Amino acid sequence: MTRWTADWEGAARHYRDAVKFYKLTTDYGGTVLALRESAIAHKEIDSIHTAAADLEAAAQIVKEHGGNASNLPDPQLASQLYKESAALYKAHGSSYDKAAATLVKAAEAIGDVDVNAGVELMREACAVFEEENRFMFHDAVFKKAICFCVARGKFGSARSLLKRQIKLQQQALNPFESDMYKNCLAIIVLWLHTGDGEKAGQAIQEYEGLVRFTRSEEYQVANELICAWEDNDVEKWTAALKKQTFKYLLNPIAVLARKLKMPEGAGQGAGLPEPAPISAEEINEAREAMANASIGESEGGGAAAAASSAAAAASSSSSAAAKKPAARKHVEDEDEKDDEEDEGEIDLR
């Protein structure tokens, strides 16, 4: 038998030529196939960056034109190729920012077909900066990821990413301090948009410990909104929303801020526990006590008065519970739990 060794360098060169010819003939399927084979060949000769670039180029063609005879865009294949490209950029060891940007492209490619997959890819893109300690370069990718989530109604995921970004911003206050305050206000706006004034009130209390946040315009306007909600004061609410501070938030969040409606349940006070509801059993006991007191009225008028008062209170509470409107359904997604479970509290040190 003849011994032979694969000539990957020659293969890489010929596949590059094939890519050029297929492009000239606008054969998108052939171009994509040649690019993928070229990526394999370049990977074999440790030309990792070129292999990643080939897969990225193939993904772009598939996203716009498709990679088969039908020449129809294929979002899932495009996203998969972008992911493979990002993995190679990351493996290259000096292209972490490029890897994150490519994951963003993967998310955008599939976002309109599978929004949950898109959100997960955006998280992976942001994680690149956390894992590689590249907090100085995170801003653009995080902003794209947050806007992606808000535009698709994934408000829990957006808040989770905002919290993660705040942690990175705390490591570089000099360039990012004002953006950190905007993110705090953005989280409060998203809570209010989903109809949860209490969570918004808890959020502003949590962020009061951030460096100089209480001196910022973002804190002042957020506090005005929470106070207006607590007081059920529509005029204060409307006046606060007219502040120019909101327009400096990320555009999708600024749009939500302009249209904010005061959450239902206003006037109870943010973070204050509601009275425990009185059970039907307690109502019946109160009624029996009142009946017994009326029988023995001559022996103790005070007991009747007390029982009557208890029954009235029980009836009033029951009536209030029946009349209380159901809180507006939160516009949340399955990732809402990320706010508490994945990210935890922000480090205020």
C-alpha positions as CSV (number, residue, x, y, z in Angstrom):
1,M,0.0,0.0,0.0
2,T,1.1,3.5,-0.7
3,R,1.5,5.8,2.3
4,W,0.2,9.3,1.9
5,T,-0.3,12.4,4.0
6,A,-3.3,14.8,3.5
7,D,-2.1,18.0,1.9
8,W,-4.3,20.4,4.0
9,E,-2.3,23.5,2.8
10,G,-3.0,22.6,-0.8
11,A,-6.6,21.9,0.1
12,A,-7.0,25.2,1.8
13,R,-5.6,27.0,-1.2
14,H,-7.8,25.3,-3.7
15,Y,-11.0,25.8,-1.6
16,R,-10.2,29.5,-1.5
17,D,-10.1,29.5,-5.3
18,A,-13.4,27.6,-5.3
19,V,-15.0,30.2,-3.1
20,K,-14.0,32.9,-5.7
21,F,-15.4,31.1,-8.6
22,Y,-18.7,30.2,-6.9
23,K,-19.1,33.9,-5.9
24,L,-18.6,35.0,-9.5
25,T,-21.4,32.7,-10.6
26,T,-23.6,33.7,-7.6
27,D,-24.0,30.1,-6.7
28,Y,-24.7,30.6,-3.0
29,G,-25.0,26.9,-2.1
30,G,-21.6,26.2,-3.7
31,T,-20.0,29.3,-2.1
32,V,-21.2,28.1,1.4
33,L,-20.0,24.6,0.8
34,A,-16.6,25.8,-0.3
35,L,-16.3,28.2,2.7
36,R,-17.1,25.4,5.1
37,E,-14.6,23.1,3.5
38,S,-12.0,25.9,3.5
39,A,-12.6,26.4,7.3
40,I,-11.9,22.7,7.9
41,A,-8.7,22.8,5.9
42,H,-7.5,26.0,7.6
43,K,-8.3,24.6,11.0
44,E,-6.1,21.5,10.2
45,I,-3.1,23.8,9.5
46,D,-3.8,25.8,12.7
47,S,-5.0,28.9,10.8
48,I,-7.8,29.3,13.3
49,H,-8.6,32.9,12.6
50,T,-9.0,32.3,8.9
51,A,-11.2,29.2,9.6
52,A,-13.4,31.3,11.8
53,A,-13.7,34.1,9.2
54,D,-14.7,31.5,6.6
55,L,-17.5,30.2,8.7
56,E,-18.6,33.7,9.5
57,A,-18.8,34.6,5.8
58,A,-20.7,31.4,5.1
59,A,-23.2,32.3,7.9
60,Q,-23.8,35.7,6.4
61,I,-24.6,34.2,3.0
62,V,-26.9,31.6,4.5
63,K,-28.7,34.4,6.5
64,E,-29.2,36.6,3.4
65,H,-29.5,34.1,0.5
66,G,-29.6,30.5,1.9
67,G,-27.1,27.8,1.4
68,N,-29.0,25.4,-0.8
69,A,-30.6,25.2,-4.3
70,S,-33.7,27.0,-3.1
71,N,-31.6,30.1,-2.2
72,L,-34.0,30.9,0.7
73,P,-32.6,32.3,3.9
74,D,-32.0,29.7,6.6
75,P,-31.9,31.4,10.0
76,Q,-31.2,28.2,12.0
77,L,-28.2,27.2,9.8
78,A,-26.9,30.7,9.8
79,S,-27.0,30.9,13.6
80,Q,-25.3,27.5,13.9
81,L,-22.5,28.6,11.5
82,Y,-22.1,31.9,13.5
83,K,-21.8,29.8,16.7
84,E,-19.1,27.6,15.2
85,S,-17.3,30.7,14.0
86,A,-17.5,32.3,17.5
87,A,-16.1,29.1,19.1
88,L,-13.0,29.3,16.8
89,Y,-12.5,33.0,17.4
90,K,-12.5,32.3,21.1
91,A,-10.2,29.3,20.7
92,H,-7.8,31.6,18.8
93,G,-7.0,33.2,22.1
94,S,-6.8,36.8,21.0
95,S,-10.2,37.4,19.4
96,Y,-12.5,37.4,22.3
97,D,-14.3,40.6,21.3
98,K,-14.8,39.1,17.8
99,A,-16.2,35.9,19.3
100,A,-18.7,37.9,21.3
101,A,-19.7,40.0,18.3
102,T,-20.2,36.8,16.3
103,L,-22.5,35.3,19.0
104,V,-24.6,38.5,18.8
105,K,-24.9,37.9,15.0
106,A,-26.0,34.3,15.8
107,A,-28.7,35.6,18.2
108,E,-29.9,38.1,15.7
109,A,-30.1,35.5,12.9
110,I,-32.4,33.2,14.9
111,G,-34.1,35.7,17.1
112,D,-37.2,36.0,15.0
113,V,-37.6,32.3,14.7
114,D,-36.6,31.1,18.1
115,V,-36.5,34.0,20.6
116,N,-35.4,31.8,23.6
117,A,-32.4,30.5,21.6
118,G,-31.6,34.1,20.6
119,V,-31.7,35.2,24.3
120,E,-29.4,32.4,25.3
121,L,-26.9,33.3,22.6
122,M,-26.9,36.9,23.8
123,R,-26.2,35.7,27.3
124,E,-23.2,33.7,25.9
125,A,-22.0,36.7,24.1
126,C,-22.0,38.8,27.3
127,A,-20.4,36.0,29.3
128,V,-17.3,36.2,27.1
129,F,-16.4,39.6,28.8
130,E,-17.1,38.2,32.3
131,E,-15.1,35.0,31.8
132,E,-12.1,36.7,30.2
133,N,-12.1,39.7,32.6
134,R,-12.5,42.1,29.6
135,F,-14.8,44.5,31.4
136,M,-13.4,47.6,29.6
137,F,-14.7,46.3,26.2
138,H,-18.2,44.9,27.2
139,D,-20.4,48.0,26.5
140,A,-21.5,47.5,22.9
141,V,-22.3,43.8,23.2
142,F,-24.3,44.3,26.4
143,K,-26.3,47.1,25.0
144,K,-27.2,45.1,21.9
145,A,-28.2,42.1,24.1
146,I,-30.4,44.3,26.3
147,C,-32.1,46.0,23.4
148,F,-32.6,42.5,21.8
149,C,-34.4,41.2,24.9
150,V,-36.6,44.3,25.5
151,A,-37.6,44.5,21.8
152,R,-38.9,40.9,22.1
153,G,-40.6,41.3,25.4
154,K,-38.0,39.4,27.4
155,F,-38.0,41.9,30.3
156,G,-36.7,39.4,32.9
157,S,-33.7,38.6,30.8
158,A,-33.2,42.3,30.1
159,R,-33.1,43.1,33.8
160,S,-30.7,40.1,34.4
161,L,-28.3,41.5,31.7
162,L,-28.6,45.0,33.2
163,K,-27.6,43.7,36.6
164,R,-24.6,41.8,35.1
165,Q,-23.5,44.9,33.3
166,I,-23.7,46.9,36.5
167,K,-21.2,44.5,38.1
168,L,-18.8,45.1,35.2
169,Q,-19.3,48.8,35.3
170,Q,-18.4,48.9,39.0
171,Q,-15.0,47.6,38.0
172,A,-14.4,50.7,35.8
173,L,-16.3,53.6,37.3
174,N,-14.3,56.2,35.4
175,P,-15.7,55.6,32.0
176,F,-18.9,53.8,33.0
177,E,-20.3,55.5,36.2
178,S,-23.0,57.5,34.4
179,D,-24.0,54.5,32.4
180,M,-24.3,52.5,35.6
181,Y,-26.9,55.0,36.9
182,K,-28.8,54.7,33.7
183,N,-28.9,51.0,34.1
184,C,-30.3,51.3,37.6
185,L,-33.1,53.6,36.3
186,A,-33.7,51.2,33.4
187,I,-34.3,48.3,35.7
188,I,-36.8,50.3,37.7
189,V,-38.6,51.4,34.5
190,L,-38.8,47.7,33.4
191,W,-40.3,46.7,36.7
192,L,-42.9,49.5,36.5
193,H,-43.6,48.6,32.9
194,T,-44.5,45.0,34.0
195,G,-46.8,46.5,36.6
196,D,-44.8,45.7,39.7
197,G,-44.4,48.9,41.8
198,E,-43.2,47.0,44.8
199,K,-40.3,45.4,43.0
200,A,-39.4,48.8,41.6
201,G,-39.4,50.2,45.1
202,Q,-37.2,47.4,46.4
203,A,-34.8,48.0,43.4
204,I,-34.2,51.6,44.2
205,Q,-33.6,50.8,47.8
206,E,-31.0,48.2,46.8
207,Y,-29.2,50.6,44.4
208,E,-29.0,53.5,47.0
209,G,-25.8,51.9,48.2
210,L,-24.1,52.3,44.8
211,V,-21.4,54.9,44.6
212,R,-22.9,58.4,44.4
213,F,-26.1,57.0,42.9
214,T,-28.3,59.0,45.3
215,R,-26.8,62.2,43.9
216,S,-27.6,61.4,40.3
217,E,-30.5,62.6,38.2
218,E,-31.4,59.0,37.5
219,Y,-32.0,58.4,41.2
220,Q,-34.0,61.6,41.6
221,V,-36.4,60.8,38.8
222,A,-36.7,57.1,39.9
223,N,-37.5,58.3,43.4
224,E,-40.2,60.7,42.1
225,L,-41.8,57.8,40.2
226,I,-41.8,55.5,43.3
227,C,-43.2,58.3,45.5
228,A,-45.9,59.1,43.0
229,W,-46.9,55.4,42.9
230,E,-46.9,55.2,46.7
231,D,-49.1,58.3,47.0
232,N,-51.3,57.3,44.1
233,D,-50.5,60.8,42.7
234,V,-51.2,60.9,39.0
235,E,-49.9,64.5,38.6
236,K,-46.6,63.6,40.2
237,W,-46.3,60.5,38.1
238,T,-47.0,62.5,34.9
239,A,-44.6,65.3,35.9
240,A,-41.8,62.8,36.6
241,L,-42.2,61.1,33.2
242,K,-41.7,64.4,31.5
243,K,-38.1,64.6,32.7
244,Q,-35.4,64.6,30.0
245,T,-33.5,61.9,31.9
246,F,-35.4,59.1,30.4
247,K,-34.4,59.9,26.8
248,Y,-30.8,59.0,27.6
249,L,-31.7,55.4,28.4
250,L,-31.3,52.7,25.7
251,N,-33.8,53.5,23.0
252,P,-36.3,50.6,23.6
253,I,-36.4,51.3,27.3
254,A,-36.8,55.0,26.7
255,V,-39.8,54.3,24.5
256,L,-41.3,52.2,27.3
257,A,-40.6,55.0,29.8
258,R,-42.6,57.5,27.7
259,K,-45.6,55.2,27.8
260,L,-45.4,54.1,31.4
261,K,-48.8,53.5,33.2
262,M,-49.0,53.7,36.9
263,P,-49.1,50.2,38.3
264,E,-52.3,49.0,39.9
265,G,-52.2,48.7,43.7
266,A,-50.7,52.2,44.0
267,G,-51.0,53.9,47.3
268,Q,-50.2,50.8,49.4
269,G,-46.5,51.8,49.7
270,A,-43.6,50.1,48.0
271,G,-42.3,47.1,49.9
272,L,-45.0,47.3,52.7
273,P,-46.7,44.0,53.4
274,E,-50.5,43.9,52.8
275,P,-52.7,42.7,55.7
276,A,-53.2,39.0,55.7
277,P,-56.6,38.0,54.3
278,I,-59.2,36.8,56.7
279,S,-60.4,33.3,56.1
280,A,-64.0,32.1,55.7
281,E,-63.6,30.1,59.0
282,E,-62.6,33.3,60.9
283,I,-65.6,35.1,59.4
284,N,-67.9,32.4,60.6
285,E,-66.4,32.4,64.1
286,A,-67.0,36.1,64.3
287,R,-70.6,35.7,63.2
288,E,-71.2,33.0,65.8
289,A,-69.6,35.2,68.5
290,M,-71.9,38.1,67.5
291,A,-74.9,35.8,67.7
292,N,-73.9,34.4,71.1
293,A,-73.3,37.9,72.4
294,S,-76.7,39.1,71.3
295,I,-78.3,36.2,73.3
296,G,-76.4,37.2,76.4
297,E,-76.7,40.9,75.8
298,S,-78.1,41.6,79.3
299,E,-75.1,40.0,80.9
300,G,-72.5,41.9,79.0
301,G,-73.0,44.5,76.3
302,G,-69.3,44.9,75.9
303,A,-68.9,41.4,74.5
304,A,-71.6,42.1,71.9
305,A,-69.9,45.2,70.8
306,A,-66.6,43.5,70.5
307,A,-68.1,40.6,68.5
308,S,-70.0,43.0,66.3
309,S,-66.8,44.9,65.6
310,A,-64.9,41.7,64.8
311,A,-67.6,40.6,62.4
312,A,-67.7,44.0,60.7
313,A,-64.0,43.9,60.2
314,A,-64.1,40.4,58.8
315,S,-67.0,41.4,56.4
316,S,-65.2,44.5,55.4
317,S,-62.0,42.7,54.7
318,S,-63.8,40.0,52.7
319,S,-65.6,42.6,50.7
320,A,-62.4,44.5,50.0
321,A,-60.7,41.4,48.8
322,A,-63.6,40.6,46.5
323,K,-63.6,44.1,45.0
324,K,-59.9,44.5,44.7
325,P,-59.0,44.3,41.0
326,A,-56.6,41.7,39.9
327,A,-53.1,43.2,39.5
328,R,-52.2,43.7,35.8
329,K,-50.6,40.6,34.5
330,H,-46.9,41.0,34.4
331,V,-45.5,40.9,31.0
332,E,-42.8,38.5,32.0
333,D,-41.0,35.5,30.4
334,E,-39.7,32.2,31.6
335,D,-36.3,33.9,32.4
336,E,-37.9,36.2,35.0
337,K,-36.3,34.1,37.8
338,D,-32.9,35.2,36.6
339,D,-33.3,38.4,38.6
340,E,-33.1,36.5,41.8
341,E,-31.6,33.1,41.1
342,D,-28.8,33.6,38.6
343,E,-27.6,37.1,39.4
344,G,-28.2,37.7,43.1
345,E,-27.8,41.1,44.7
346,I,-25.4,43.6,43.2
347,D,-22.2,44.0,45.2
348,L,-22.4,47.5,46.7
349,R,-18.8,47.6,47.9
